[in-house]
């Protein structure tokens, strides 16, 4: 425990040195206990607190990702988890690395490198800094409320195609990690009947491969998209008994393999 605290303090000092040029004379310019200096749950407490808020642009409702640099930043389950925490906190305000670490149950020192990469990619920004007992503490905010991968990055010949699939695989790893953690904490019950109001939140698992006509596959995709659009239009529930539900969908059709000429061992359109 003491070692973790010491590591966290060292990381904070390193961050202070890196941001000294940007922050300037925080101690003299800021007002002790001023706007934005209120302690958030889990934040460091101490004397000599000064705050430097940074007025930034309002987050985008949705960011369309179409470049390799951003995709590389997304291709990591922990960075996706950090983004999830920050985007979920949009209504309550920016978070410190300590608060993000507490939400993810991860060591605080493990997050700084990932926060830097997300900041460099423009996915998060430093919304403010404050000086707490000689240590500069940054508060982070997301640059968008949601993300969407542009369809064209998956096109054959796209230089970002592999990076896009890596980002998808990272999302799968993220869901897998969360699912396992909830199972181990006994917070998921797949035995619950969907129509039993007295049972816990129901779950559903389905995995199959089925032969479909191309038009039927396109129709299935449209039907799934309509469900997501309906949920987005409804918004999150404010009911007291509302639960956090995760829906992960992966639907894809596999193109038939080209027929190989049994006499020549070549595929149509190739030369030997």
C-alpha positions as CSV (number, residue, x, y, z in Angstrom):
1,X,0.0,0.0,0.0
2,X,2.8,2.5,1.0
3,X,4.7,1.6,-2.1
4,X,1.6,2.4,-4.3
5,X,1.1,5.7,-2.6
6,X,4.8,6.6,-3.1
7,X,4.6,5.6,-6.8
8,X,1.5,7.7,-7.2
9,X,3.2,10.7,-5.7
10,X,6.2,10.2,-7.9
11,X,4.0,10.0,-11.0
12,X,2.2,13.2,-10.0
13,X,5.5,15.0,-9.6
14,X,6.6,13.8,-13.0
15,X,3.3,15.1,-14.5
16,X,3.8,18.4,-12.7
17,X,7.2,18.9,-14.2
18,X,5.9,18.1,-17.7
19,X,3.0,20.5,-17.3
20,X,4.9,23.3,-15.5
21,X,5.2,25.4,-18.7
22,X,1.5,25.1,-19.4
23,X,0.3,25.7,-15.9
24,X,2.5,28.7,-15.1
25,X,2.3,30.3,-11.7
26,X,-0.7,28.3,-10.5
27,X,0.0,29.0,-6.8
28,X,-0.1,32.8,-7.3
29,X,-2.7,33.0,-10.1
30,X,-5.3,30.6,-8.6
31,X,-7.5,31.3,-5.6
32,X,-7.2,28.9,-2.7
33,X,-10.4,26.9,-2.6
34,X,-11.7,28.8,-5.7
35,X,-13.9,27.6,-8.5
36,X,-13.2,24.0,-9.4
37,X,-11.1,23.5,-6.3
38,X,-13.8,21.6,-4.4
39,X,-12.6,18.1,-3.5
40,X,-14.4,15.3,-5.4
41,X,-14.9,11.9,-3.8
42,X,-11.6,10.1,-3.8
43,X,-9.5,13.2,-4.7
44,X,-6.4,14.2,-2.8
45,X,-7.0,16.4,0.2
46,X,-4.4,19.0,1.5
47,X,-3.7,22.6,2.3
48,X,-2.5,25.2,-0.2
49,X,-5.0,24.2,-2.9
50,X,-5.2,26.4,-6.0
51,X,-7.1,25.7,-9.2
52,X,-6.6,26.6,-12.8
53,X,-9.7,25.8,-14.9
54,X,-9.4,25.4,-18.6
55,X,-12.3,26.6,-20.6
56,X,-12.5,24.2,-23.5
57,X,-14.8,23.3,-26.3
58,X,-18.0,21.4,-25.5
59,X,-17.6,17.6,-26.2
60,X,-18.8,16.4,-29.5
61,X,-22.1,14.4,-29.4
62,X,-20.4,11.8,-31.5
63,X,-16.9,11.5,-33.0
64,X,-16.4,9.8,-36.3
65,X,-13.1,7.9,-36.2
66,X,-11.4,7.6,-39.6
67,X,-7.7,8.0,-39.0
68,X,-5.0,5.4,-38.0
69,X,-3.6,7.5,-35.2
70,X,-6.9,7.6,-33.3
71,X,-7.6,3.9,-34.0
72,X,-4.2,3.0,-32.5
73,X,-5.1,4.9,-29.4
74,X,-8.4,2.9,-29.2
75,X,-6.7,-0.4,-29.7
76,X,-6.2,-1.1,-26.0
77,X,-8.8,-2.4,-23.5
78,X,-7.6,-0.2,-20.7
79,X,-7.7,3.0,-22.8
80,X,-11.3,2.1,-23.8
81,X,-12.1,1.6,-20.1
82,X,-10.7,5.0,-19.3
83,X,-12.8,6.6,-22.1
84,X,-15.9,4.8,-20.8
85,X,-15.4,6.2,-17.3
86,X,-14.8,9.7,-18.5
87,X,-17.8,9.7,-21.0
88,X,-20.1,8.3,-18.3
89,X,-19.0,11.2,-16.0
90,X,-19.8,13.9,-18.6
91,X,-22.8,15.1,-16.5
92,X,-20.8,15.4,-13.3
93,X,-17.6,16.8,-14.5
94,X,-13.9,16.0,-15.2
95,X,-12.1,13.4,-13.2
96,X,-8.6,13.1,-11.8
97,X,-6.3,10.1,-12.5
98,X,-7.0,9.0,-8.9
99,X,-10.7,8.9,-9.4
100,X,-10.4,7.1,-12.7
101,X,-8.2,4.5,-11.1
102,X,-10.7,4.0,-8.3
103,X,-13.5,3.5,-10.8
104,X,-11.5,0.9,-12.7
105,X,-9.9,-0.7,-9.6
106,X,-6.5,-0.2,-11.3
107,X,-3.2,1.3,-9.9
108,X,-3.1,5.0,-10.5
109,X,0.4,4.9,-11.8
110,X,-0.7,2.5,-14.5
111,X,-3.0,5.1,-16.1
112,X,-0.7,8.1,-16.8
113,X,0.8,6.6,-20.0
114,X,-2.6,5.7,-21.3
115,X,-4.0,9.1,-20.5
116,X,-1.2,10.7,-22.4
117,X,-1.9,8.6,-25.5
118,X,-5.6,9.5,-25.3
119,X,-4.8,13.1,-24.9
120,X,-2.4,13.1,-27.9
121,X,-5.1,11.5,-30.0
122,X,-7.5,14.2,-29.0
123,X,-9.9,11.8,-27.3
124,X,-9.5,13.4,-23.9
125,X,-8.3,16.8,-22.8
126,X,-7.0,18.3,-19.5
127,X,-10.0,20.3,-18.3
128,X,-8.2,21.9,-15.4
129,X,-5.3,21.6,-13.0
130,X,-4.9,22.3,-9.3
131,X,-2.0,22.5,-6.9
132,X,-2.5,20.3,-3.9
133,X,0.3,20.5,-1.3
134,X,2.9,21.2,-4.0
135,X,1.7,18.6,-6.5
136,X,-0.1,19.5,-9.7
137,X,-3.3,17.4,-10.1
138,X,-4.9,17.3,-13.6
139,X,-8.6,16.7,-14.2
140,X,-9.5,15.0,-17.5
141,X,-12.6,15.2,-19.6
142,X,-13.6,13.4,-22.8
143,X,-13.6,15.2,-26.1
144,X,-16.8,13.4,-27.2
145,X,-19.8,11.7,-25.8
146,X,-19.6,8.7,-28.1
147,X,-17.5,7.2,-30.8
148,X,-18.3,5.7,-34.2
149,X,-15.9,4.0,-36.6
150,X,-16.2,5.3,-40.2
151,X,-17.3,2.5,-42.6
152,X,-14.7,3.5,-45.2
153,X,-11.8,2.5,-42.9
154,X,-12.8,-1.1,-43.4
155,X,-12.6,-1.0,-47.1
156,X,-10.0,-3.1,-48.9
157,X,-6.9,-1.0,-49.5
158,X,-7.6,1.4,-46.6
159,X,-4.3,2.1,-44.8
160,X,-6.2,2.1,-41.5
161,X,-8.1,-1.2,-42.1
162,X,-5.9,-3.4,-39.8
163,X,-5.9,-0.6,-37.1
164,X,-9.7,-0.6,-37.2
165,X,-10.0,-4.3,-36.6
166,X,-7.4,-4.0,-33.8
167,X,-9.7,-1.4,-32.2
168,X,-12.6,-3.8,-32.5
169,X,-10.6,-6.6,-30.9
170,X,-9.7,-4.4,-28.0
171,X,-13.4,-3.7,-27.5
172,X,-14.0,-7.4,-27.4
173,X,-11.3,-7.8,-24.8
174,X,-12.8,-5.0,-22.8
175,X,-16.2,-6.7,-22.8
176,X,-14.7,-10.1,-21.9
177,X,-12.8,-8.6,-19.0
178,X,-15.8,-6.8,-17.6
179,X,-18.0,-9.9,-18.1
180,X,-15.6,-12.1,-16.2
181,X,-15.2,-9.5,-13.4
182,X,-19.0,-9.3,-13.0
183,X,-19.3,-13.1,-13.0
184,X,-16.7,-13.6,-10.4
185,X,-18.4,-10.9,-8.3
186,X,-21.7,-12.9,-8.7
187,X,-23.5,-9.9,-10.2
188,X,-24.7,-11.8,-13.4
189,X,-27.4,-14.5,-13.4
190,X,-28.1,-16.3,-16.7
191,X,-30.6,-18.5,-14.9
192,X,-33.0,-15.7,-14.3
193,X,-36.2,-16.1,-16.4
194,X,-36.8,-13.0,-18.7
195,X,-40.4,-12.8,-17.6
196,X,-39.8,-13.3,-13.9
197,X,-40.1,-9.9,-12.2
198,X,-38.9,-11.3,-8.9
199,X,-35.6,-12.7,-10.4
200,X,-32.5,-10.7,-11.1
201,X,-31.7,-8.9,-14.4
202,X,-32.0,-11.5,-17.2
203,X,-29.1,-12.3,-19.5
204,X,-28.9,-13.9,-22.9
205,X,-26.2,-15.6,-24.9
206,X,-26.4,-16.8,-28.4
207,X,-23.6,-17.9,-30.8
208,X,-24.3,-19.6,-34.1
209,X,-23.3,-19.7,-37.8
210,X,-26.2,-19.8,-40.2
211,X,-26.4,-19.7,-44.0
212,X,-28.4,-16.6,-45.2
213,X,-29.1,-15.1,-48.5
214,X,-27.2,-11.7,-48.9
215,X,-30.5,-9.8,-48.8
216,X,-31.6,-11.5,-45.6
217,X,-28.3,-10.7,-44.0
218,X,-28.7,-7.0,-44.9
219,X,-32.2,-7.1,-43.5
220,X,-31.0,-8.6,-40.3
221,X,-28.4,-5.9,-40.0
222,X,-31.0,-3.2,-40.5
223,X,-33.3,-4.8,-37.8
224,X,-30.4,-4.8,-35.3
225,X,-29.6,-1.2,-36.2
226,X,-33.2,-0.2,-35.6
227,X,-33.1,-1.7,-32.1
228,X,-30.0,0.4,-31.2
229,X,-31.6,3.5,-32.7
230,X,-34.7,2.9,-30.6
231,X,-32.6,2.6,-27.4
232,X,-30.6,5.7,-28.3
233,X,-33.8,7.7,-28.8
234,X,-35.2,6.5,-25.4
235,X,-32.1,7.5,-23.5
236,X,-31.0,6.1,-20.2
237,X,-33.6,5.2,-17.6
238,X,-33.9,7.3,-14.5
239,X,-35.9,4.6,-12.7
240,X,-34.8,3.7,-9.2
241,X,-34.6,0.0,-10.2
242,X,-32.7,0.6,-13.4
243,X,-29.7,-1.7,-14.0
244,X,-26.6,-1.3,-16.2
245,X,-27.1,-3.5,-19.3
246,X,-24.4,-4.4,-21.7
247,X,-25.2,-5.3,-25.3
248,X,-22.3,-6.5,-27.5
249,X,-23.1,-7.3,-31.1
250,X,-20.9,-8.8,-33.8
251,X,-22.5,-9.7,-37.1
252,X,-20.5,-10.6,-40.2
253,X,-20.9,-12.5,-43.4
254,X,-18.0,-14.5,-44.8
255,X,-17.4,-14.3,-48.6
256,X,-17.2,-17.6,-50.3
257,X,-13.7,-18.8,-51.2
258,X,-12.8,-18.6,-54.8
259,X,-13.2,-21.8,-56.7
260,X,-9.8,-23.5,-57.5
261,X,-9.5,-25.2,-60.9
262,X,-8.8,-28.8,-60.1
263,X,-6.7,-29.2,-63.3
264,X,-4.4,-26.3,-62.9
265,X,-4.6,-25.6,-59.1
266,X,-5.2,-21.9,-59.8
267,X,-8.1,-19.6,-59.0
268,X,-10.1,-17.8,-61.7
269,X,-8.2,-14.6,-62.8
270,X,-4.8,-15.9,-61.8
271,X,-1.9,-17.0,-63.9
272,X,0.6,-19.8,-63.2
